[in-house]
Amino acid sequence: MLTPALGCRARIQKTGKVLGEFCRCYKEQFGVALFNSVRYEIEGTGGPQAQLLHRKVPLEDHVIYSGNIFQYIEENKKWRNRFCMVPHNYGLVLYENKLAYERQLPPRVLINSAGYKILTSVEQYLELVNNSLPGVTPKSGHSSILKCPTDFPLILWHPYARHYYFCVMTGKEQEKWRAVFQDCVRHCNNGISEDSKVEAPAFTDAIRMYRQSKEQYGTWDMLCGNETQVLSNLVMEELLPELRSTIAPRLKGKAPERQRTWIQVSDAVYRMVYELAKEQYDAAVARCEQERPQLESTIRTDMDQIITSKEHLASKIRAFVLPKAEVCVRNHVQPYISSILEALMTPTSQGFAEVREVFFKEVTDMNMNVVNEGGLEKLVEYMEKLSHLAFHPVKMQSCYEKMDQLKLEGLQQRFDVSSTSVFKQRAQIHMRQQMDDAVHTFETLLHQELGKLQGKDDLCKSIQRILERVLKKFDYDSSTVRKKFFREALLQITIPFLLRKLAPTCKGELAKFQELIFEDFASFILVENTYEEVVLQSVMKDIMQAVKEAAVQRKHNLYRDSMVMHNSDPNLHLLGEGLPIDWSEEYSGQPEAEPAAERRRRAKQVVSVIQDDEGEPEEAHPGVPPSPPDAVKEIREALAQESLGDGAGVEERLVNGAAGGDGNQGGKRGHDRDSNAAGPEPLLRGRVLGQSPPQPSSPQGV
């Protein structure tokens, strides 16, 4: 069934057509983005200076998390105990076991989780699967596509790519793994680098322009991942309905088998699209980069003339569009701005307040423990943990959860906001950044003070004093970041709505303005972009005023724009330019460097192995899940035998409600043995069987 899906010439042609249109949009937007970048560099109009320091490479040589988890292997329909490691780039890497990782053997699976949803119940998953292939639903009482041997599944679902199935033994484990997985999704979704001042805006503007040319306005949930992933999602969005209508009638077997085949077909087509998208996008970027020196030379030489020409075009478009836009704003947007802003402000500000509270609590607890347990040695131990607080998925979860309250009741449909997830994830990324800035500023100031301190009392007072200074800076930066986020979110909600409303009366008339652009400047000035800027100006005043009024009323601890915090630490930003602080190496008294292999084995880990607060490994959940109980018993027996040190190795066979069979993993093995238990027990010694290169099920690796 896969061969015709992949080899269909019509689908390849359709993919090529979409990519060709997008690359044309990208070339147009590249010139505009390059002009804007050079203009900003020359004119340099920046916002308020941040008070907190920003760390350049926050997680170098660190592992976010690692631990054991059960994974369902589709090839042989069995559950296997896997060692899962999350490196600093937030990819999910699954090894045969911990021993395989330490021996630097190839991983089994590499997962880039951009675009995935984390599900914690089989019912949620089945609903999404049933919706993806209408008309193919297992009858009541019949077996479904997936059965989990415990009550605590973790499923990674993607609308186009392969799905991944995991499970754990307790609810607490499930909560912590879910926090880790969500952090991976959040980070990978934000895959387009903001450091790129030309390529990134050119790409996102090209995506937006392409979708608007297809009458698709509003937010888009699948703007997730790096450029190739986003472009693949764009193609699949158009390709999937046609693929479904062609393939679905040809699927054979019972409903679960047809659903399983459909997921495989979709994944195979997604892989094909990904490869084509990568090839064509890379080629388009290379062509633009080749032309960049000449374009930039023209911009720098003729900057004044280009600006004058653009302003002349904008004045003509403004005269035509602004009266219509202002009426539309007054009737359809202005009455709702305050409601949207309030809906955004409450959960976002609560999240930032929680960031402040978590930071305050962690530093205060550290201060008390340092005084009670010992001086510098304990300080180093606690600072090593505190320095990566922002990247601790479990400790940050209480901050991120505040955004779950975000609801745009009634407004979501009016303004064509398909989902609030775009805004939730953006706010959560800001929270993590503010936490890391606060921690980095605190540790920089404390590190500077250490040489001057005498005794525990001095240390305690200094920590408290620095904490108060950092909290003041945090409050100022938090207000600045949130106000910017509110303005951007309001624009992201209202501008697409206005463009759709104005399209019938304005868009068809834009072609006549093309003649106002000099041919030499046509690469830097586009009528469509200038039109959007005019529409933006029509609503920007109301948005700025709404945010300003919220700040004047001190709603949610926002500061007024007129309040400028003067730099009370003139040398602080100079300190931030220094080398990163490594607390353990600087104060450990161990001058000898560790061998590379040992350093890999003992890589610093932000989150420890899943444990209770007291530090003891969690007990298995006492309740026996209803389906299938024999599999749960088998997991527990395997773990019990391994923890007793049974060196022979225990085969974990968690049958997914079907005949197990001994399917080969990677075509090289009949049986799958793991050397490590699911808890933090000592590794068993034994030969690792059947190691083969990783088989990533989505085209994006780590």
C-alpha positions in Angstrom: 0.0 0.0 0.0 2.9 2.4 0.7 4.5 2.1 -2.8 1.7 3.8 -4.8 1.4 6.4 -2.1 5.0 7.3 -2.4 5.5 6.8 -6.1 2.4 8.7 -7.3 3.6 11.2 -9.8 0.6 13.5 -9.2 1.5 13.9 -5.5 5.1 14.6 -6.3 4.0 17.2 -8.9 1.6 18.7 -6.3 4.4 18.9 -3.8 6.7 20.5 -6.4 4.0 23.1 -7.3 3.5 24.2 -3.7 7.2 24.4 -3.0 7.7 26.3 -6.2 5.1 28.9 -5.2 6.5 29.2 -1.7 10.1 29.7 -3.0 8.9 32.5 -5.2 7.3 34.1 -2.2 10.5 33.6 -0.2 12.7 35.3 -2.8 10.4 38.3 -2.8 10.4 38.5 1.0 14.2 38.0 1.3 14.8 41.4 -0.4 12.3 43.1 1.9 13.8 41.5 5.0 17.3 42.4 4.0 16.3 46.0 3.5 14.5 46.2 6.9 17.6 44.6 8.6 20.1 47.1 7.1 17.7 50.0 7.8 17.4 48.9 11.5 21.1 48.5 11.7 21.6 52.1 10.5 18.7 53.8 12.3 18.9 51.6 15.4 15.7 52.3 17.2 15.6 50.0 20.2 13.3 49.5 23.2 14.1 49.8 26.9 17.4 48.2 28.0 17.0 45.0 29.9 18.1 45.0 33.5 18.8 41.3 33.8 21.8 39.6 32.1 21.2 37.2 29.3 23.1 33.9 29.1 24.5 33.1 25.6 24.8 29.3 25.9 22.6 28.2 28.7 22.8 24.4 28.4 26.2 23.6 26.9 27.3 20.1 27.8 24.2 19.4 29.9 21.6 16.7 29.7 18.0 17.8 30.5 16.8 14.5 31.7 17.4 10.8 31.3 15.6 7.7 32.6 13.9 4.5 31.7 10.5 4.3 30.1 8.5 1.6 28.3 8.1 2.0 24.6 5.7 0.1 22.3 7.6 -1.3 19.3 5.2 -1.4 16.3 7.3 -3.8 14.3 6.9 -6.7 16.8 3.9 -5.4 18.8 5.8 -5.5 22.1 6.6 -3.1 24.9 10.3 -2.7 25.6 12.1 -1.0 28.4 14.2 1.9 26.9 16.7 4.3 28.2 15.5 7.8 27.1 17.9 10.7 27.1 17.0 14.4 26.5 20.2 16.3 25.5 20.5 20.1 25.5 18.9 20.5 22.1 15.7 18.8 23.5 15.6 15.9 21.1 14.3 12.6 22.4 17.0 9.9 22.1 16.1 6.3 22.9 18.8 3.7 23.5 18.5 0.0 24.0 19.5 0.6 27.7 21.7 2.8 29.8 24.7 0.6 29.1 24.3 1.2 25.4 24.4 4.9 26.0 27.5 4.8 28.1 29.2 2.6 25.5 28.3 5.2 22.9 26.4 2.7 20.8 23.9 4.1 18.2 20.5 5.0 19.6 17.4 3.1 18.6 15.3 6.2 17.8 15.8 9.9 17.4 12.7 12.1 17.8 12.3 15.8 17.0 9.0 16.5 18.8 8.0 19.7 16.8 4.3 19.6 16.0 3.5 16.7 18.3 0.9 16.7 21.1 1.4 14.9 24.3 -1.5 12.7 25.3 -2.0 11.0 28.6 -4.9 8.7 27.8 -5.7 6.1 25.2 -9.2 7.6 24.8 -7.7 11.0 23.7 -5.5 9.2 21.2 -8.3 7.1 19.7 -10.5 10.1 19.2 -7.8 11.9 17.2 -7.1 8.7 15.2 -10.8 8.2 14.4 -11.1 11.9 13.3 -8.0 11.6 11.0 -9.7 8.9 9.0 -13.5 9.5 9.0 -15.7 6.5 8.5 -13.1 4.0 9.8 -13.9 3.5 13.5 -13.7 0.1 15.3 -17.1 -1.1 16.5 -17.9 -1.1 20.2 -16.4 -4.1 21.9 -13.8 -4.7 19.2 -10.1 -4.3 19.7 -8.7 -0.8 19.0 -5.5 0.3 17.4 -3.7 0.6 20.8 -4.0 -1.0 24.2 -1.8 0.1 27.0 -0.7 -2.4 29.7 -0.8 0.3 32.4 -3.1 3.2 33.4 -0.3 5.7 32.6 0.3 6.0 28.9 2.3 8.9 27.2 1.5 9.2 23.5 3.2 11.5 21.0 0.6 12.3 18.3 1.3 14.2 15.1 -1.2 14.9 12.3 1.1 13.7 9.6 4.2 11.9 11.0 4.6 8.6 12.9 3.2 8.3 16.4 5.1 7.1 19.5 3.7 5.1 22.4 5.2 5.0 25.9 3.9 4.0 29.3 5.1 4.2 32.9 4.1 2.5 36.2 2.8 5.3 38.3 0.8 8.5 38.1 3.7 10.6 39.5 6.1 9.2 36.8 3.6 10.0 34.2 3.3 13.6 35.4 7.1 14.1 35.4 7.6 12.5 32.0 4.8 14.6 30.6 6.5 17.7 31.8 9.7 16.6 30.2 8.0 15.8 26.9 6.1 19.0 26.9 9.3 20.9 27.4 10.8 19.1 24.4 7.7 20.0 22.2 7.8 23.6 23.4 11.5 24.0 22.6 11.4 22.1 19.2 8.3 24.1 18.1 10.3 27.2 18.5 12.8 26.0 15.9 13.2 29.1 13.7 16.2 31.0 15.1 15.4 34.5 16.2 19.0 35.4 15.9 18.6 35.4 12.1 17.5 38.9 11.2 17.0 38.3 7.5 16.3 34.6 6.8 13.8 34.1 9.7 11.5 37.0 8.9 11.7 36.3 5.2 10.6 32.7 5.8 7.7 33.5 8.2 6.5 36.3 6.0 6.6 34.0 2.9 4.6 31.4 4.8 2.0 34.0 5.7 1.8 35.5 2.2 1.5 32.0 0.7 -1.4 31.0 3.0 -3.2 34.3 2.5 -3.0 33.8 -1.3 -5.0 30.6 -0.5 -7.5 32.7 1.6 -6.1 31.2 4.8 -5.9 34.0 7.4 -5.5 33.7 11.1 -3.1 31.8 13.3 -1.7 28.5 12.1 -1.0 25.7 14.6 1.5 23.9 12.4 4.0 26.8 12.3 6.2 24.4 14.4 9.8 23.4 14.1 12.6 24.4 11.8 12.0 25.8 8.3 11.9 22.4 6.6 9.4 21.0 9.1 7.1 24.1 8.7 7.4 23.9 4.9 6.6 20.1 5.1 3.5 20.9 7.2 2.4 23.5 4.7 2.6 21.0 1.8 0.9 18.2 3.9 -2.0 20.6 4.8 -2.9 20.7 1.1 -1.9 17.2 0.2 -3.6 15.3 3.0 -7.3 15.7 1.9 -6.5 14.5 -1.6 -4.4 11.6 -0.1 -7.2 10.6 2.2 -9.8 10.5 -0.5 -7.4 8.4 -2.8 -6.0 6.0 -0.2 -8.8 5.5 2.3 -11.1 3.5 -0.1 -8.2 1.1 -0.9 -7.4 0.2 2.7 -8.1 -3.4 3.6 -8.7 -5.3 6.8 -10.4 -4.5 10.1 -10.8 -0.9 11.3 -7.7 -0.9 13.6 -5.6 -2.4 10.8 -6.8 0.2 8.3 -6.0 3.0 10.8 -2.6 1.6 11.4 -1.9 1.4 7.6 -3.2 5.0 7.2 -0.7 6.3 9.8 2.1 4.5 8.0 1.0 5.9 4.6 0.8 9.4 6.0 4.2 9.1 7.6 5.8 7.8 4.4 4.3 10.7 2.4 5.5 13.1 5.0 9.0 11.7 4.8 8.9 12.2 1.0 7.6 15.7 1.3 10.3 16.5 3.9 13.1 15.5 1.7 11.7 17.4 -1.3 11.1 20.5 0.9 14.6 20.4 2.4 16.2 20.1 -1.1 14.2 23.0 -2.6 14.3 25.3 0.4 18.1 24.9 0.7 18.4 25.7 -3.0 16.2 28.8 -2.6 18.2 30.0 0.4 21.5 29.4 -1.5 20.3 31.4 -4.5 19.3 34.3 -2.2 22.6 34.2 -0.4 24.4 34.4 -3.7 22.6 37.6 -4.6 22.8 39.1 -1.1 26.1 41.0 -1.5 24.8 42.8 -4.6 21.4 43.5 -2.9 23.1 44.8 0.2 25.4 47.1 -1.7 22.4 48.6 -3.5 20.5 49.1 -0.2 23.4 50.9 1.4 24.1 53.1 -1.6 20.5 54.0 -2.3 19.0 53.8 1.2 17.5 57.4 1.2 15.9 56.9 -2.3 14.4 53.6 -1.3 12.9 55.0 1.8 11.5 58.0 -0.1 10.0 55.7 -2.8 8.5 53.5 -0.1 6.9 56.4 1.7 5.5 57.7 -1.5 3.9 54.3 -2.2 2.6 54.0 1.4 1.0 57.5 1.2 -1.0 56.5 -2.0 -2.1 53.1 -0.5 -3.0 54.8 2.8 -5.2 57.3 1.0 -7.1 54.4 -0.6 -7.1 51.9 2.3 -7.1 53.8 5.5 -10.7 55.1 5.4 -12.1 51.6 4.9 -9.7 50.1 7.5 -10.6 52.7 10.2 -14.3 51.9 9.8 -13.6 48.2 10.0 -11.4 48.8 13.2 -14.1 51.0 14.8 -16.9 48.5 14.1 -15.3 45.1 14.4 -12.1 45.4 16.4 -12.0 48.3 18.8 -14.9 47.0 21.0 -13.1 43.7 21.6 -9.5 44.9 22.2 -9.9 45.3 26.0 -11.5 41.9 26.3 -8.8 40.2 24.4 -6.1 42.0 26.4 -7.7 41.0 29.7 -7.9 37.4 28.6 -4.2 37.5 27.7 -3.0 39.5 30.8 -4.5 37.3 33.6 -2.9 33.9 32.9 0.3 35.4 31.5 0.9 37.7 34.5 0.0 34.8 36.9 2.7 32.7 35.1 5.3 35.4 35.5 4.4 35.9 39.1 4.8 32.2 39.6 8.3 32.4 38.0 9.2 35.1 40.5 7.8 33.0 43.4 9.7 29.8 42.3 12.9 31.8 41.9 12.5 33.5 45.3 11.7 30.2 47.0 14.6 28.3 45.5 17.1 31.0 46.5 15.6 31.4 50.0 15.7 27.7 50.6 19.3 27.6 49.4 20.2 30.4 51.7 18.7 28.6 54.7 20.4 25.3 53.8 23.8 26.9 53.3 23.6 28.5 56.7 22.4 25.3 58.4 24.6 22.7 56.6 27.9 24.4 55.9 29.5 27.3 54.0 31.1 27.4 50.6 31.0 23.7 49.8 27.2 23.5 50.2 26.8 26.8 48.3 28.6 25.3 45.3 26.4 22.2 45.4 23.2 24.3 45.5 24.3 26.8 42.9 25.1 24.0 40.5 21.4 23.0 40.7 20.1 26.6 40.8 22.0 27.7 37.7 19.7 25.6 35.5 16.5 26.1 37.3 14.8 27.6 34.1 15.4 24.3 32.3 14.0 22.0 35.0 10.7 20.9 33.4 9.1 19.7 36.7 10.0 22.8 38.7 8.9 25.1 35.9 5.6 23.3 35.4 3.7 25.3 37.9 4.6 28.4 35.9 3.7 27.0 32.6 0.4 25.6 33.8 -0.9 29.1 34.5 -1.2 29.6 30.7 -3.7 26.7 30.5 -6.3 29.2 31.8 -6.0 31.2 28.6 -9.4 31.3 27.0 -10.7 33.6 24.3 -14.4 32.9 24.9 -16.4 33.8 21.8 -13.5 35.9 20.5 -11.6 32.8 19.1 -14.2 32.1 16.4 -14.9 35.8 15.7 -11.2 36.5 14.9 -10.4 33.1 13.3 -8.0 32.0 16.0 -7.8 28.2 15.4 -6.1 27.6 18.8 -4.6 29.5 21.7 -1.6 27.2 21.8 0.5 29.7 19.7 0.1 32.3 22.5 0.5 29.8 25.3 3.8 28.4 24.1 5.2 31.9 23.3 4.4 33.1 26.8 5.9 30.0 28.3 9.1 30.5 26.3 9.3 34.1 27.7 8.8 32.7 31.2 11.7 30.3 30.8 13.9 33.1 29.4 13.1 35.5 32.3 13.8 32.8 34.8 17.2 32.0 33.3 18.0 35.7 33.1 17.2 36.1 36.8 19.2 33.1 37.8 22.2 34.1 35.6 22.1 37.7 37.0 21.9 36.3 40.6 24.8 33.9 40.1 27.0 36.5 38.4 26.5 39.0 41.3 27.0 36.3 43.9 30.2 35.1 42.2 31.6 38.6 42.2 30.9 38.9 46.0 32.3 35.6 47.1 35.9 36.8 47.4 34.9 39.6 49.8 32.7 37.6 52.2 33.8 36.5 55.7 31.9 33.7 57.3 28.4 32.3 57.0 26.6 35.4 58.3 28.2 37.5 55.6 27.2 35.0 53.0 23.6 34.8 54.2 23.2 38.6 54.2 24.9 38.9 50.8 22.6 36.3 49.2 19.5 38.1 50.6 20.7 41.5 49.4 21.5 40.2 45.9 18.1 38.4 45.7 16.3 41.7 46.4 18.3 43.5 43.7 17.6 40.8 41.2 13.9 40.7 42.0 13.6 44.5 41.3 15.3 44.0 37.9 13.0 41.0 37.3 9.9 43.1 37.9 11.0 45.7 35.5 12.0 43.3 32.7 8.9 41.2 33.3 6.7 44.2 32.7 8.6 45.1 29.5 8.5 41.6 28.1 4.8 41.1 28.9 3.7 44.5 27.4 5.6 43.6 24.2 4.0 40.1 24.2 0.5 41.6 24.7 1.0 44.0 21.8 2.3 41.3 19.5 -0.5 38.9 20.4 -3.2 41.6 19.8 -1.7 42.3 16.4 -1.4 38.6 15.6 -5.1 38.2 16.4 -6.6 41.4 14.8 -4.4 41.9 11.7 -5.4 38.7 9.9 -9.1 39.4 10.7 -8.8 42.9 9.2 -7.0 41.6 6.1 -9.7 39.1 5.5 -12.5 41.7 6.0 -10.8 44.2 3.7 -9.8 41.7 1.0 -13.0 41.9 -1.1 -12.8 45.7 -1.5 -9.1 46.3 -1.4 -7.0 43.4 -2.5 -8.1 43.5 -6.2 -7.1 47.1 -6.5 -3.5 46.8 -5.2 -2.1 45.9 -8.6 -2.5 49.5 -9.8 0.0 50.7 -7.2 2.8 48.5 -8.7 3.7 51.2 -11.3 4.7 53.6 -8.4 7.8 51.4 -7.6 11.0 52.1 -9.4 12.3 49.0 -11.1 15.7 49.3 -9.4 13.9 49.1 -6.0 11.4 46.4 -6.8 13.4 43.9 -4.8 13.0 45.9 -1.6 9.5 47.3 -1.8 6.4 45.2 -2.3 2.9 46.5 -2.7 1.4 43.6 -0.6 3.8 44.3 2.4 3.2 48.0 2.3 -0.5 47.4 2.3 -0.2 45.2 5.4 1.8 48.0 7.1 -1.0 50.5 6.4 -3.6 48.1 7.9 -1.3 47.5 10.9 -1.1 51.3 11.4 -4.9 51.5 11.4 -5.2 49.4 14.6 -1.8 50.0 16.2 -2.8 53.2 18.0 -5.8 51.4 19.7 -3.6 48.5 20.8 -0.9 50.7 22.2 -3.5 52.8 24.0 -5.1 49.7 25.6 -1.7 48.3 26.9 -0.7 51.8 28.1 -4.0 52.2 30.1 -3.4 48.8 31.7 0.0 49.9 32.7 -1.2 53.2 34.1 -3.8 51.4 36.2 -0.9 49.1 37.4 -2.9 46.1 36.3 -1.0 42.9 36.9 2.0 44.8 38.1 2.7 46.4 34.7 5.0 49.5 34.7 4.1 52.6 32.8 6.1 53.3 29.6 7.4 56.6 31.1 9.0 54.7 34.0 12.6 54.1 33.1 14.8 52.1 35.5 18.2 53.7 35.5 21.1 51.3 35.4 22.0 50.9 39.1 24.7 48.4 38.2 26.8 50.1 35.5 29.4 47.3 35.5 26.8 44.4 35.5 26.7 44.0 31.8 30.4 44.0 31.6 30.4 41.1 34.1 28.0 39.3 31.9 30.5 39.3 29.0 32.9 37.1 31.0 33.4 33.3 30.8 30.5 31.1 32.0 30.6 30.2 35.7 31.2 26.5 36.4 30.6 26.2 40.1 31.7 22.6 40.5 34.9 22.9 38.6 35.9 26.3 40.1 35.3 25.3 43.7 35.7 21.5 43.7 39.4 21.5 44.3 39.9 18.9 41.6 42.3 20.3 39.0 42.6 17.1 37.0 40.2 17.0 34.1 37.9 13.9 33.6 38.5 11.7 30.6 36.0 12.3 27.8 34.3 8.9 28.2 33.8 9.5 31.9 32.6 13.0 31.3 30.0 11.7 28.9 28.9 9.0 31.4 28.5 11.5 34.1 27.2 14.4 32.1 25.6 17.1 34.2 21.8 16.5 34.3 19.3 19.3 35.0 16.6 16.8 36.3 17.6 13.9 38.4 16.1 10.4 37.9 12.4 10.4 38.7 12.2 10.2 42.5 10.0 11.2 45.4 10.8 14.4 47.3 12.6 12.3 49.9 14.9 11.0 47.3 13.7 7.4 47.3 12.6 5.7 44.0 8.9 5.6 43.5 6.9 2.5 44.4 4.9 0.9 41.6 1.3 1.9 41.6 -0.6 -0.6 43.9 -3.7 -0.8 41.7 -3.7 -3.4 38.9 -4.8 -1.9 35.6 -7.7 -3.7 34.0 -6.1 -4.3 30.6 -4.1 -6.4 30.3 -3.2 -7.5 33.8 -0.8 -10.2 32.7 1.4 -7.7 31.0 1.6 -5.4 34.1 2.5 -8.4 36.2 5.2 -9.2 33.8 6.7 -5.7 34.0 6.7 -5.9 37.8 8.3 -9.3 37.8 11.0 -8.1 35.4 11.8 -5.1 37.5 11.8 -7.1 40.7 14.2 -9.7 39.2 16.5 -7.0 37.8 16.6 -5.1 41.1 17.7 -8.3 42.8 20.7 -8.5 40.4 19.7 -11.3 38.1 22.6 -11.0 35.7 21.0 -13.3 33.1 18.7 -10.4 31.9 15.0 -10.5 31.8 13.0 -10.2 28.6 10.2 -7.7 28.9 7.2 -8.7 26.9 4.3 -6.3 27.3 1.9 -7.6 24.7 -0.3 -4.9 23.3 -3.5 -6.9 23.6 -2.5 -9.1 20.7 -0.4 -12.1 20.0 3.2 -11.1 20.8 5.3 -12.9 18.3 9.1 -12.4 18.0 9.2 -9.8 15.3 12.7 -8.5 14.5 13.7 -5.0 15.6 15.7 -3.6 12.7 15.7 -7.0 11.0 18.6 -8.3 13.1 17.1 -9.8 16.2 14.6 -12.3 17.5 14.6 -11.4 21.2 15.0 -8.0 22.9 16.8 -7.9 26.2 17.4 -4.8 28.4 20.2 -4.6 30.9 18.6 -1.9 33.0 15.5 -1.6 35.2 13.0 1.2 35.0 14.1 2.6 38.3 17.5 4.0 39.3 18.9 0.6 40.2 22.5 -0.5 39.4 23.0 -1.6 35.8 23.3 -5.4 35.2 26.3 -6.6 33.3 25.5 -8.5 30.1 26.0 -8.5 26.4 23.9 -5.9 24.4 22.3 -7.7 21.5 21.3 -6.6 18.1 22.5 -3.0 18.0 21.7 -1.5 14.7 21.6 2.1 13.4 18.8 4.3 14.7 15.5 4.1 12.8 13.9 7.5 13.3 10.3 7.4 12.3 10.1 11.0 11.4 12.4 12.7 8.9 13.7 15.1 11.4 16.6 13.8 13.5 18.0 15.3 16.7 
